[in-house]
């Protein structure tokens, strides 16, 4: 039953209040975040508590061993900033090392693809410099759920079932946690991870042991993580355990305690692009985030106002713009500490006017067409889904899911928060999935596998190097409107994230939809361009539509040359969003998957 009629795109009301709003991909995390606001915390306190709770309730989608970018606006400072919680590759992660193991791709599972875990230090930096609460306030809810239990999500149960034989045969430390009594835990059954709960309880105890204020506690927690017992356990596991991965043989990791001790989260300015009344802000090209800005720079040349959001013209233009932006992603993006990325050119009017000429309004492109900027970029050779090699950067971009035993990637979580003062934050935590790598027995969690996004060819923006950040798919978003901080939003979904993020924005800006309507509207994704995940395969021209897209639109898109595939009616994306429209605070969350919720008052 729809809660709002007569709009056919709406399943729930948009949450509206003046006190504050929280939206996340799991209702328990949303409730915990809202609880922090009710206790007097600000948006950043609520963000930390929400993030730790998502590690509990969606362990197949994020974990302590993973990574996170955060984008925020702090009213007190008057600044929009990005916190990088994307750990870099270890000192021992050289192309020569992996080639010496007979590899031409970094495995998508196991220990070889582990970056330095970045989430904990990023959350501690956020809490220390932007929050107001003590560590116990924001950690206690998650510790309670780990120790006392929570209802296991249906998709978490399904993920465990998919990799159960892998756990039993090769990753016995994971079986000990995720196969209690050697059985796949049933959906909605009470699930606990006592070891992980005890890890965080010990971090909290060590943080509180030295006395002093909240900043001193936070710094001791950071030390316990990066130079104390957590780093020691990770170092020992990677040195002593050869772990089966998708290469078909066991390999030891290269991550060390020294790597852990040498890395900390950082703060940087966002990239920004002006689009009419709006200034859209993203993290830099160590993420794929700038592809949203490039899509907007291309679409600025069209009159999208009033276009039918499920019509063939709207979908075709957005898809063709995304193909060009993602081609540039693969050719130019990389860690700016290692790669000179020509973002000023890529977002310039002249460059995009030239690129826009490549969009044929009557015909879908089946080629990869990165732009040319003299002295920049590189050509990546990838595999088609059938294993054939392609000449120019091209590959598939399907949403990361669990595949056959031993071949797994993971998905992601997301949250958006705005408090009564107007502070706002958006974050997309991911990695450290239960299916990505074996559990470290002393800690209760696995490492991440974000390093699989690097190439083992020399001379590319995305080539592997020690200390380098992978070009992450994680990409939260913040927009200003008329010069004021206005909206935060994002979605899980690997390479599709910045397709759904762009669709949401365009439906809101050009089609007059509120946040919930823009989330609920029928959606799509292209698989034309490079996948960021092992085995990096390609499906040129493929366009996946939700089943609710009108048949006339489907027929016309096929006539224009798109390789159309029809997905389930409610299958595309897991968007959440929140906004500030004084005096109102608004939020919305995705109904797909029956898990994400928004709350506020």
ABEGO torsion letter per residue (X at the ends): XBABOABAABABBBBBBAAEBBBBABAAAAAAAAAAAAAGBBAAAAAAAAAAAAAAABAAABBAABBBBBBBBBAAAGBBBBBBABBBBBAABBAAAAAAAGBABBBABEAAABBBBAAAAAAAAAAAAABABBAAAAAAAAAAAAAAEBBBBAAAAAAAAAAAAAAAAABAAAAAAABBGGBBBBBGBBBBBAAAAAAAAAAAAAAAAAEEBAAAAAAAAAAAAAABAAAAAAAAAAAABBBBBAAGBBBBBABBAAAAAABBBBBBBBBBBBBEABBBBBBBAABAAAAAAAAAAAAAABBABGBBAABAAAAAAAAAAAAAAAAAAAAABBBAAABBBBAAAAABAAAAAAAAAABBAABBBABBBBBBBBGBEBBBBBBBAAGBBBABBBBBABBBBBBBBGBBBBBBBBBBBBBAAGBBBBBBBBEGBAAABBBBAAAGBBBBAAAAABBABBGBAABBBBGBBBBBABBBBBBBBGGBBABBBEBBGEAAAAAAAAAAAAAAAAAGBBAAAAAABBBBBBAABBBABOAGBBBBGBBBBBAABBAAAAAAAAAAGBBBBBBBABABEBBBBBBBBOABBBBBBBABGGABBBBEX
